[in-house]
Amino acid sequence: VLSGYTETLQDNADDLPKGWKKALDQMQQQTARMNALANDMVMLSQLESTQTPPPETAVDTYSLLQQIAKDARVITDKITADDESAESDSLVKLDCTEGIVVNGETKELYSAFSNLVFNAIKHNPVGTQIQIKSYTKNNANIIEVSDNGNGIDPKHISRLTERFYRVDQSRASTTGGTGLGLAIVKHVLMRHSASLKIFSTLSKGSTFICHFPKPQPPKN
């Protein structure tokens, strides 16, 4: 209801008293953030409470990561709209091996991988380059998201997947994040028998690596 009314008022901003535009923009931003927070809390609750394993559906990571890169470029398009020197397509790079399959649930895997990519956009300066990779190594399928942005102080890394944990509390309301993204990533990976490793250097960037066991061939 709040979102609907603020959108209606924004559509008729020319007829409203002076000074209302900023207030309406902030109201719309915060209702969107509330909605995202509610959705993330529901998803995290479902991940934590369900006892059933995800479906053993063969998920083509190449197609999934292509879609995530496309969605990420929509976000960078908006961010760089006022900066003619920034090309959003060059900010999100895709280096994925075709044919890599992960057994699991597509919606959950999309949520995990997209959280890593969208976080890299939200929590770094405009113009930060983000690379999405997929490859096989040591009998595991690897999905890797890296950036050349701010980096993270090592003292925070062990706590990043805690719900609502933030490296910088002052940015909580400005990035649009909910503080639940990496907690969702952790629980999705756990449900898929996978793990997350985080490497980061201040002022040089961060790398998030998802390790998935290779799908086993069906037993006769």
C-alpha positions as CSV (number, residue, x, y, z in Angstrom):
1,V,0.0,0.0,0.0
2,L,2.8,2.4,1.0
3,S,4.7,1.7,-2.2
4,G,1.6,2.0,-4.4
5,Y,0.7,5.4,-3.0
6,T,4.2,6.8,-3.1
7,E,4.5,5.7,-6.8
8,T,1.2,7.4,-7.6
9,L,2.3,10.6,-6.0
10,Q,5.6,10.5,-7.7
11,D,3.9,10.1,-11.1
12,N,2.1,13.4,-10.3
13,A,5.0,15.2,-8.7
14,D,4.5,18.4,-10.8
15,D,1.1,18.9,-9.1
16,L,2.5,18.5,-5.5
17,P,3.9,21.2,-3.2
18,K,7.6,22.1,-3.6
19,G,9.9,20.0,-1.6
20,W,7.8,16.8,-1.7
21,K,9.9,15.1,-4.3
22,K,12.8,14.4,-2.0
23,A,10.5,13.1,0.7
24,L,8.6,10.9,-1.7
25,D,11.9,9.5,-3.2
26,Q,13.1,8.6,0.3
27,M,9.7,7.0,1.2
28,Q,9.9,4.9,-1.9
29,Q,13.5,3.9,-1.2
30,Q,12.6,2.8,2.3
31,T,9.4,0.9,1.4
32,A,11.4,-1.0,-1.2
33,R,14.0,-1.8,1.4
34,M,11.3,-2.9,3.9
35,N,9.9,-5.2,1.2
36,A,13.3,-6.6,0.4
37,L,14.0,-7.2,4.1
38,A,10.7,-9.1,4.5
39,N,11.4,-11.2,1.5
40,D,14.9,-12.0,2.6
41,M,13.7,-12.9,6.2
42,V,11.1,-15.3,4.8
43,M,13.6,-17.0,2.5
44,L,16.2,-17.3,5.2
45,S,13.6,-18.7,7.6
46,Q,12.6,-21.3,5.0
47,L,16.2,-22.3,4.4
48,E,16.9,-22.7,8.1
49,S,13.8,-24.6,8.9
50,T,13.4,-27.0,6.0
51,Q,14.7,-30.6,6.5
52,T,14.2,-31.8,3.0
53,P,17.1,-31.6,0.6
54,P,16.8,-29.5,-2.6
55,P,15.6,-31.2,-5.7
56,E,18.3,-33.1,-7.6
57,T,17.6,-31.0,-10.7
58,A,20.6,-30.5,-13.0
59,V,21.1,-26.7,-13.1
60,D,23.1,-25.3,-16.0
61,T,25.4,-22.8,-14.3
62,Y,26.4,-21.1,-17.6
63,S,22.8,-20.1,-18.4
64,L,22.1,-19.1,-14.8
65,L,25.2,-16.9,-14.5
66,Q,24.5,-15.3,-17.9
67,Q,21.1,-14.2,-16.5
68,I,22.6,-12.9,-13.3
69,A,25.2,-10.9,-15.3
70,K,22.3,-9.5,-17.4
71,D,20.4,-8.5,-14.3
72,A,23.5,-7.0,-12.8
73,R,24.1,-4.8,-15.9
74,V,20.6,-3.4,-15.4
75,I,21.6,-2.2,-12.0
76,T,25.0,-0.7,-13.2
77,D,23.1,1.0,-16.1
78,K,21.1,2.9,-13.5
79,I,24.1,3.7,-11.4
80,T,26.2,4.9,-14.3
81,A,23.4,6.8,-16.2
82,D,24.8,10.1,-15.1
83,D,28.4,9.2,-15.9
84,E,29.0,9.2,-19.6
85,S,32.5,7.9,-19.2
86,A,31.3,4.8,-17.5
87,E,30.2,1.8,-19.6
88,S,28.1,-0.6,-17.5
89,D,28.7,-3.5,-19.8
90,S,32.4,-3.3,-19.1
91,L,31.8,-3.4,-15.3
92,V,30.4,-6.9,-15.1
93,K,32.6,-9.5,-16.8
94,L,31.6,-13.1,-17.4
95,D,34.2,-15.9,-17.8
96,C,32.2,-19.1,-17.5
97,T,32.9,-22.6,-18.7
98,E,30.0,-24.2,-20.5
99,G,28.7,-27.6,-19.4
100,I,29.2,-27.1,-15.6
101,V,26.2,-28.6,-13.9
102,V,25.1,-28.3,-10.2
103,N,22.4,-30.5,-8.8
104,G,19.9,-28.5,-6.8
105,E,17.2,-25.9,-6.9
106,T,17.5,-23.1,-9.5
107,K,15.7,-20.4,-7.5
108,E,17.9,-20.9,-4.5
109,L,21.1,-21.0,-6.5
110,Y,20.1,-17.8,-8.4
111,S,19.5,-16.1,-5.0
112,A,23.0,-17.2,-3.7
113,F,25.0,-16.2,-6.8
114,S,23.0,-13.0,-7.4
115,N,23.5,-11.9,-3.8
116,L,27.3,-12.1,-4.3
117,V,27.2,-10.1,-7.5
118,F,24.7,-7.5,-6.4
119,N,26.6,-7.0,-3.1
120,A,29.7,-6.3,-5.1
121,I,27.8,-3.5,-6.9
122,K,26.1,-2.0,-3.9
123,H,29.1,-1.9,-1.5
124,N,31.8,-0.6,-3.9
125,P,32.4,2.7,-5.7
126,V,30.9,3.4,-9.1
127,G,33.2,2.0,-11.8
128,T,34.2,-1.1,-9.8
129,Q,34.8,-4.1,-12.0
130,I,33.1,-7.4,-11.1
131,Q,34.1,-10.7,-12.6
132,I,31.9,-13.8,-12.5
133,K,33.7,-17.1,-13.2
134,S,32.8,-20.8,-13.3
135,Y,35.3,-23.6,-13.6
136,T,36.2,-27.1,-12.3
137,K,39.1,-27.7,-9.9
138,N,40.1,-30.7,-7.7
139,N,37.0,-32.6,-8.5
140,A,34.8,-29.6,-7.6
141,N,32.6,-27.2,-9.5
142,I,33.6,-23.6,-8.6
143,I,31.5,-20.4,-8.9
144,E,33.6,-17.3,-8.2
145,V,32.6,-13.7,-7.9
146,S,35.4,-11.1,-7.5
147,D,35.8,-7.3,-7.6
148,N,38.6,-4.7,-7.5
149,G,36.7,-2.5,-5.1
150,N,37.1,-1.4,-1.4
151,G,38.0,-4.8,0.0
152,I,37.2,-5.9,3.6
153,D,39.3,-5.8,6.7
154,P,40.3,-9.3,7.6
155,K,38.8,-8.9,11.1
156,H,35.3,-8.9,9.6
157,I,35.5,-11.9,7.3
158,S,34.7,-14.6,9.8
159,R,31.4,-12.8,10.6
160,L,30.2,-11.8,7.2
161,T,27.7,-14.6,6.9
162,E,26.0,-13.7,10.2
163,R,22.5,-12.3,9.8
164,F,22.4,-8.5,10.0
165,Y,26.2,-8.2,10.4
166,R,27.5,-5.1,8.6
167,V,31.1,-4.0,8.1
168,D,30.0,-0.4,8.0
169,Q,26.8,0.4,9.9
170,S,26.7,4.0,8.5
171,R,25.9,2.6,5.0
172,A,23.0,0.4,6.2
173,S,20.3,2.7,4.9
174,T,22.0,4.0,1.8
175,T,22.9,0.8,-0.1
176,G,19.5,-0.8,0.0
177,G,20.9,-4.0,1.5
178,T,19.1,-6.0,4.2
179,G,22.1,-7.5,6.0
180,L,20.8,-11.0,5.2
181,G,22.4,-11.6,1.8
182,L,25.5,-13.5,2.8
183,A,23.5,-15.4,5.5
184,I,21.2,-16.6,2.6
185,V,24.3,-17.5,0.5
186,K,25.7,-19.6,3.4
187,H,22.5,-21.5,3.9
188,V,21.8,-22.1,0.2
189,L,25.3,-23.6,-0.1
190,M,24.9,-25.7,3.0
191,R,21.7,-27.2,1.5
192,H,23.6,-28.0,-1.7
193,S,26.5,-29.6,0.2
194,A,28.7,-26.7,-0.9
195,S,30.9,-24.2,1.0
196,L,31.9,-20.6,0.7
197,K,35.4,-19.1,1.0
198,I,36.1,-15.4,1.2
199,F,39.4,-13.6,0.4
200,S,39.8,-9.9,0.6
201,T,42.4,-7.2,0.7
202,L,41.7,-3.6,1.7
203,S,41.7,-1.2,-1.2
204,K,42.2,-4.1,-3.7
205,G,39.0,-6.0,-3.7
206,S,37.3,-9.2,-2.6
207,T,36.7,-12.7,-3.9
208,F,33.9,-15.1,-2.9
209,I,34.4,-18.7,-4.0
210,C,31.6,-21.3,-3.9
211,H,32.8,-24.9,-3.9
212,F,30.2,-27.5,-5.1
213,P,30.9,-31.2,-5.3
214,K,30.7,-32.6,-8.8
215,P,27.3,-34.4,-9.4
216,Q,27.7,-38.1,-9.1
217,P,26.5,-40.3,-11.9
218,P,23.3,-42.2,-11.1
219,K,23.6,-45.7,-9.7
220,N,22.4,-48.6,-11.7
